[in-house]
């Protein structure tokens, strides 16, 4: 059992496990002491309680349920979610709201048809798929089958505009673009042809531009297939899903599982002229990313940027597989998380420095822009998906978060900044054609209130385990109902 000072010093040491000065000491010793003092006080006041009872007290005192109810039931920022977080010994798994609000009748008309989330609901991971792509490339690099310094055209001559670019560039979100949008393709072959003609921005064009893009991970998928000689989806199943014991993760969701898949249809985009565009196409088991659809996801072809569906339990296994080295060697997981971007980006009049590792986010020194709680270790990593998903892994502190939601269902998901304040509001959403639509266009930022609260509670649970003997691994499932 560790003492107070040992616990604090260990968290500080893990936090500063990063080569960048800017990412060190972003969470102070006093802040760690505040968290540990809360844990020790609970211990002093409940000396005869078991560790399970102590965890319940930590949970109740965290105020997490109040924040979740406000976010999902009062502000209705998403139909629902399944959230799993904790340590390598213990996990809280929370089930909230509905996996569907609007269904389609036999005539194709929308009907109100709420269906509750359950602990095994399947979600469209969207860009969380990029984590699988990064792991696949690093596995091959670790086995000596490729080098991240290799040129793209060594493996893929069809990407003839990218002759001087490397796998490292792809992993670190070097921005690429296509002359024509893949979404406009009329066939899989046409979509591939558009992608094969991808180009890189010039240095001057990169000024003030966020490097995050989908094209780099799309291209990496083809490198995996070229090196291994097997389809990307087959590689993921053989070398990530099986070692991670992930039995409910799919590219093509089985027909019998589609009814248990969270809906992503009826999403709305506000266009530059202020009109409302409804994206109703996404059926259950079909990616909410149109580029992934054009590149064959409905037929079982896996693009590198999106297209995987999974459950909270399976993605928790994925996170723990990165923590314990079953999926990727710990040294390579550490390489994934190192920040490799230093450019200043301007968004909505605010400047910030993005912090990207290998197809993931690392800790941002500015708390406003960090998807990772500042108290996590310096080699923590995270990735989010457009559909409303997020996966966070802290290999050193052995903390994980899986946040799966379907915020794109029955919500406004995108809106120009200049129109956001100008639109007439009524209650929860913007008024269009006499109807109110729930605005979830700022979801990624607003979600941090929940994810940070979950991760802070996980840090406290880790501190508790350092003070109290823990003999078993456990999962606590809580179904959060509306209070009224």
C-alpha positions in Angstrom: 0.0 0.0 0.0 1.4 3.4 -1.0 1.4 6.4 1.2 0.1 9.9 0.4 3.3 11.4 -0.9 4.1 8.3 -3.1 0.7 8.5 -4.7 1.0 12.2 -5.5 4.6 11.9 -6.8 3.6 9.0 -9.0 0.8 10.9 -10.7 3.1 13.9 -11.1 5.9 11.7 -12.6 3.4 10.1 -15.0 2.0 13.5 -16.0 5.4 14.7 -17.0 6.3 11.7 -19.0 6.4 13.7 -22.2 9.2 15.2 -24.3 7.5 18.6 -24.6 7.9 21.2 -21.9 4.6 22.7 -22.8 2.7 19.5 -21.8 4.5 19.2 -18.4 3.0 20.4 -15.1 -0.4 21.3 -16.7 -2.0 19.8 -13.6 -0.5 21.1 -10.4 0.5 19.2 -7.3 -2.1 21.1 -5.3 -4.8 19.8 -7.7 -3.7 16.2 -7.3 -3.7 16.8 -3.5 -7.3 18.1 -3.7 -8.4 14.9 -5.4 -6.5 12.6 -3.0 -7.8 14.6 0.0 -11.3 13.8 -1.1 -10.5 10.1 -1.2 -8.7 10.0 2.1 -11.6 11.9 3.8 -14.1 9.4 2.5 -11.8 6.6 3.9 -11.6 8.3 7.3 -15.4 8.8 7.5 -16.2 5.2 6.3 -13.5 3.0 7.9 -15.7 -0.1 8.0 -16.9 0.1 4.4 -15.8 -2.3 1.6 -14.0 -1.0 -1.5 -17.2 -1.5 -3.5 -19.1 0.7 -1.0 -16.3 3.3 -1.0 -16.5 3.4 -4.8 -20.2 4.1 -4.6 -19.6 6.9 -2.2 -17.0 8.4 -4.6 -19.5 8.2 -7.4 -22.3 9.8 -5.5 -20.1 12.7 -4.3 -18.7 13.3 -7.8 -21.9 14.9 -9.0 -21.5 13.1 -12.3 -25.1 11.9 -12.5 -26.4 15.5 -12.1 -24.2 16.6 -15.0 -25.3 13.7 -17.2 -29.0 14.2 -16.5 -28.6 17.9 -17.3 -26.7 17.2 -20.5 -28.9 14.4 -21.9 -32.3 14.8 -20.3 -32.6 18.6 -19.7 -30.5 20.1 -22.6 -31.0 17.0 -24.8 -27.6 17.3 -26.4 -27.9 13.7 -27.7 -30.6 11.0 -27.6 -28.5 8.9 -25.3 -25.2 7.2 -24.6 -23.3 4.3 -23.0 -20.2 5.5 -21.1 -17.6 3.2 -19.6 -14.7 4.5 -17.6 -12.3 3.5 -14.8 -9.1 1.7 -14.0 -7.7 -1.7 -15.0 -9.5 -3.2 -11.9 -12.8 -1.4 -12.0 -15.2 0.1 -14.5 -18.3 2.3 -14.2 -20.6 1.7 -17.1 -23.5 4.1 -17.5 -26.5 3.7 -19.8 -28.4 6.9 -20.6 -31.4 7.8 -22.8 -32.5 6.4 -26.2 -30.8 4.7 -29.0 -33.6 6.0 -31.3 -36.2 8.8 -31.2 -37.4 8.9 -34.8 -38.0 5.7 -36.9 -39.4 5.3 -40.5 -42.7 3.7 -41.3 -43.4 1.3 -44.2 -44.0 4.3 -46.5 -40.6 5.9 -45.6 -42.2 8.6 -43.4 -40.6 9.6 -40.1 -42.5 8.6 -36.9 -41.8 9.3 -33.3 -40.6 5.9 -31.9 -38.4 6.1 -28.8 -36.3 3.1 -28.1 -34.1 2.9 -25.0 -30.3 2.4 -24.9 -29.0 -0.8 -23.3 -25.6 -1.8 -22.1 -24.9 -3.7 -25.3 -26.1 -1.1 -27.9 -23.9 -1.0 -31.0 -22.6 2.4 -32.1 -21.1 3.9 -35.2 -17.5 4.8 -34.1 -17.0 7.2 -37.0 -13.4 8.7 -36.6 -12.6 6.5 -33.6 -11.9 4.0 -36.4 -8.6 6.0 -37.0 -7.2 4.5 -33.8 -7.5 1.0 -35.4 -5.7 2.3 -38.5 -2.8 3.8 -36.4 -2.5 0.6 -34.4 -2.4 -1.5 -37.6 0.4 0.7 -39.1 2.4 0.6 -35.8 2.1 -3.1 -35.6 3.5 -3.5 -39.0 6.3 -1.0 -38.2 7.0 -2.9 -35.0 7.3 -6.2 -36.9 9.7 -4.6 -39.4 7.3 -4.9 -42.3 7.4 -1.1 -43.1 9.1 2.0 -41.8 7.1 5.2 -41.0 9.9 7.1 -42.9 9.0 5.2 -46.1 7.5 7.3 -49.0 3.8 6.6 -49.7 4.6 5.8 -53.4 7.0 3.0 -52.4 3.8 1.0 -51.7 1.1 3.0 -53.6 2.3 4.5 -56.9 -1.3 5.4 -57.7 -1.0 8.3 -55.3 1.3 10.0 -57.8 0.8 13.6 -56.4 2.3 12.5 -53.0 5.7 11.3 -54.1 7.7 13.2 -51.4 5.3 12.4 -48.6 5.9 9.6 -46.0 3.9 7.3 -43.8 4.9 9.6 -40.9 3.2 12.5 -42.7 0.0 10.4 -43.0 0.1 9.4 -39.3 0.5 13.0 -38.2 -2.4 14.4 -40.2 -0.4 16.1 -42.9 -3.4 17.8 -44.7 -4.5 16.5 -48.1 -7.4 17.4 -50.3 -9.1 16.1 -53.5 -10.2 18.3 -56.4 -13.6 16.7 -56.2 -15.5 15.5 -53.1 -15.6 11.7 -52.6 -19.3 12.1 -51.5 -20.2 12.9 -55.1 -18.9 9.6 -56.5 -21.4 7.4 -58.3 -19.5 4.2 -57.6 -16.9 2.6 -55.5 -14.4 2.7 -58.4 -15.1 6.4 -58.9 -14.6 7.2 -55.2 -11.3 5.4 -55.3 -10.2 7.3 -58.4 -11.0 10.6 -56.6 -8.9 9.6 -53.6 -6.0 8.4 -55.7 -5.6 11.9 -57.0 -5.3 13.4 -53.5 -2.9 16.4 -53.3 -1.0 18.1 -50.5 -1.5 21.7 -49.4 1.5 24.0 -50.0 3.2 25.5 -46.9 1.6 28.9 -47.5 -1.8 27.2 -47.7 -1.2 25.5 -44.4 -0.9 28.8 -42.4 -3.6 28.9 -39.8 -5.2 25.6 -41.0 -6.0 22.7 -38.7 -4.1 19.7 -39.9 -6.9 17.2 -38.9 -8.3 15.4 -41.9 -9.7 12.1 -43.1 -7.6 11.6 -46.2 -4.4 10.6 -44.4 -6.0 7.6 -42.6 -7.9 6.7 -45.8 -4.5 6.3 -47.6 -2.9 4.3 -44.7 -5.6 1.7 -45.2 -4.2 0.9 -48.7 -0.7 0.7 -47.3 -1.8 -2.0 -44.8 -3.5 -3.9 -47.6 -0.4 -3.6 -49.9 2.0 -4.8 -47.2 -0.1 -7.6 -45.9 -1.9 -8.8 -49.0 -5.2 -9.0 -47.2 -8.3 -6.7 -47.0 -8.0 -4.1 -44.3 -11.1 -5.3 -42.5 -9.6 -8.9 -42.4 -6.4 -7.5 -40.9 -8.3 -5.6 -38.2 -10.2 -8.7 -37.3 -7.2 -11.0 -37.1 -4.7 -8.7 -35.4 -6.8 -6.3 -33.3 -10.2 -7.8 -32.6 -9.1 -11.3 -31.8 -6.1 -10.4 -29.5 -8.4 -7.9 -27.8 -11.2 -10.5 -27.4 -13.6 -8.0 -29.1 -16.6 -10.1 -30.2 -19.1 -7.3 -30.9 -17.1 -5.1 -33.3 -18.0 -5.0 -36.9 -17.5 -3.3 -40.3 -20.7 -4.9 -41.6 -23.2 -5.2 -38.8 -25.0 -8.5 -38.9 -28.7 -8.3 -39.7 -29.7 -9.7 -36.4 -27.8 -6.9 -34.6 -29.1 -3.9 -36.6 -32.1 -3.5 -34.3 -29.7 -3.1 -31.4 -27.7 -0.4 -33.2 -28.0 3.3 -32.2 -29.7 5.4 -34.9 -27.7 8.1 -36.7 -30.3 9.2 -39.2 -32.3 12.5 -39.4 -29.2 14.7 -38.8 -29.5 18.3 -39.9 -26.9 20.7 -41.3 -27.4 24.5 -41.5 -26.0 25.7 -44.8 -24.2 28.9 -45.4 -27.4 30.6 -46.7 -29.2 29.6 -43.5 -31.3 26.8 -45.0 -31.7 23.4 -43.4 -30.4 20.3 -45.1 -31.6 16.9 -43.7 -29.2 14.0 -43.9 -31.7 11.1 -43.6 -29.8 8.4 -45.4 -28.0 6.6 -42.6 -29.8 3.4 -41.8 -28.8 1.3 -38.9 -25.4 -0.4 -39.5 -24.6 2.1 -42.3 -21.8 4.6 -41.5 -22.9 8.2 -40.9 -19.8 9.2 -42.9 -20.8 9.5 -46.6 -17.2 9.0 -47.7 -17.1 5.7 -45.9 -20.3 4.6 -47.6 -18.9 5.6 -51.1 -15.8 3.6 -50.3 -17.7 0.4 -49.6 -18.5 0.2 -45.9 -22.0 -1.2 -46.4 -20.5 -4.0 -48.4 -17.9 -4.8 -45.8 -15.0 -2.8 -47.2 -13.3 -0.8 -44.4 -11.9 2.7 -45.1 -9.2 3.9 -42.7 -11.0 6.9 -41.3 -14.5 5.6 -40.4 -16.7 2.5 -40.7 -16.3 0.4 -37.6 -19.2 -0.3 -35.3 -18.8 -1.5 -31.7 -20.1 -1.6 -28.1 -18.9 0.0 -24.9 -17.7 -3.4 -23.6 -15.6 -4.1 -26.7 -14.1 -0.6 -26.9 -13.2 -0.9 -23.2 -11.4 -4.1 -24.1 -9.6 -2.2 -26.9 -8.5 0.5 -24.4 -7.3 -2.1 -21.9 -5.6 -4.0 -24.8 -3.5 -0.9 -25.4 -2.8 -0.5 -21.7 -1.6 -4.1 -21.1 0.2 -4.6 -24.4 -2.0 -7.3 -25.9 -2.9 -5.2 -28.9 0.2 -3.1 -29.3 3.6 -3.0 -27.7 3.6 -0.4 -24.9 6.6 1.4 -26.4 4.6 1.9 -29.6 1.5 3.0 -27.7 3.7 5.6 -26.1 4.8 6.7 -29.6 1.2 7.1 -30.6 0.5 9.7 -28.0 3.5 12.0 -28.5 2.4 15.4 -29.8 3.9 16.2 -33.2 2.0 19.4 -34.2 3.0 22.9 -33.2 1.2 25.2 -35.6 -1.2 27.9 -34.4 -4.7 27.6 -35.7 -7.5 30.1 -35.6 -11.1 29.0 -35.0 -13.9 31.5 -34.4 -11.5 34.3 -33.7 -9.6 32.2 -31.0 -6.0 30.9 -31.6 -4.9 27.6 -30.3 -2.2 25.0 -30.9 -3.6 21.5 -31.9 -1.9 18.6 -30.2 -2.0 15.5 -32.5 -0.1 12.2 -32.1 -0.4 9.3 -34.5 -4.0 9.7 -35.7 -5.1 10.7 -32.2 -5.1 13.7 -29.8 -2.5 14.1 -27.1 -2.9 16.5 -24.1 -3.3 20.1 -25.0 -1.7 22.6 -22.6 -4.8 24.8 -23.0 -7.6 23.1 -21.0 -10.2 24.7 -23.2 -9.0 22.7 -26.2 -8.0 19.4 -24.5 -10.0 16.3 -25.0 -7.9 14.7 -22.2 -8.2 15.6 -18.6 -5.1 17.4 -17.5 -4.5 15.0 -14.6 -3.8 12.1 -16.9 -0.3 11.0 -17.8 1.8 12.6 -20.5 1.4 9.6 -22.9 -2.4 9.6 -22.8 -4.2 9.6 -26.1 -7.8 10.2 -27.3 -9.8 10.2 -30.5 -13.4 11.4 -31.1 -16.0 10.6 -33.8 -18.5 12.8 -35.6 -21.3 10.5 -34.5 -20.7 11.5 -30.9 -18.0 9.0 -29.8 -14.8 9.3 -27.9 -12.1 6.8 -26.7 -9.4 7.9 -24.2 -6.5 5.7 -23.0 -3.9 6.5 -20.3 -1.4 3.6 -20.4 0.7 4.7 -17.4 -2.1 5.3 -14.9 -4.1 2.4 -16.4 -7.2 4.6 -16.9 -9.6 4.4 -19.8 -12.8 6.0 -21.1 -15.2 4.9 -23.7 -17.9 7.4 -24.5 -20.4 6.2 -27.2 -23.3 8.3 -28.3 -25.4 9.1 -31.3 -25.6 12.9 -31.2 -26.2 13.0 -35.0 -29.6 11.5 -34.6 -32.5 14.0 -34.8 -30.2 17.0 -34.1 -28.6 19.9 -35.9 -25.0 18.8 -36.2 -23.3 21.6 -38.1 -23.9 25.3 -38.3 -21.8 28.2 -39.6 -20.3 30.2 -36.7 -21.7 33.5 -38.1 -25.2 32.1 -38.0 -25.2 30.5 -34.6 -26.0 33.7 -32.6 -28.1 35.2 -35.3 -30.7 32.4 -35.5 -33.9 32.9 -33.6 -34.0 30.5 -30.7 -37.0 28.9 -28.9 -36.2 26.6 -26.0 -33.5 24.0 -26.9 -33.1 24.6 -30.6 -33.3 26.8 -33.7 -36.6 27.6 -35.4 -37.0 26.3 -39.0 -40.3 26.2 -40.9 -42.3 26.5 -37.7 -40.5 23.6 -36.0 -37.8 23.6 -33.3 -34.6 21.5 -33.9 -32.2 20.7 -31.1 -28.8 22.3 -31.7 -25.9 19.9 -31.1 -23.4 21.6 -33.3 -21.1 22.4 -30.4 -21.3 18.9 -29.0 -17.6 18.1 -29.1 -16.8 21.1 -26.8 -19.9 20.7 -24.6 -19.2 17.0 -24.0 -16.0 17.8 -22.2 -17.9 18.6 -19.1 -19.0 15.0 -19.0 -15.8 13.3 -20.1 -13.6 15.3 -17.8 -15.9 14.5 -14.9 -15.7 10.8 -15.8 -11.9 10.9 -16.1 -11.5 12.8 -12.8 -13.6 10.2 -11.0 -11.4 7.5 -12.6 -8.3 9.2 -11.2 -10.0 9.2 -7.7 -10.8 5.5 -8.1 -7.2 4.8 -9.0 -6.1 6.7 -5.9 -8.5 4.7 -3.8 -7.0 1.5 -5.2 -3.6 2.7 -4.1 -4.9 3.0 -0.5 -7.2 0.0 -0.2 -6.5 -3.6 -1.2 -8.3 -4.5 -4.4 -8.8 -8.3 -4.9 -11.0 -8.5 -7.9 -11.9 -6.9 -11.2 -15.4 -5.6 -11.4 -17.9 -3.7 -13.6 -20.7 -1.6 -12.1 -23.6 -1.0 -14.5 -25.9 1.9 -13.8 -29.0 2.8 -15.8 -29.7 6.5 -15.5 -33.4 7.4 -15.9 -34.9 10.9 -16.2 -35.8 12.3 -12.8 -39.2 13.5 -14.0 
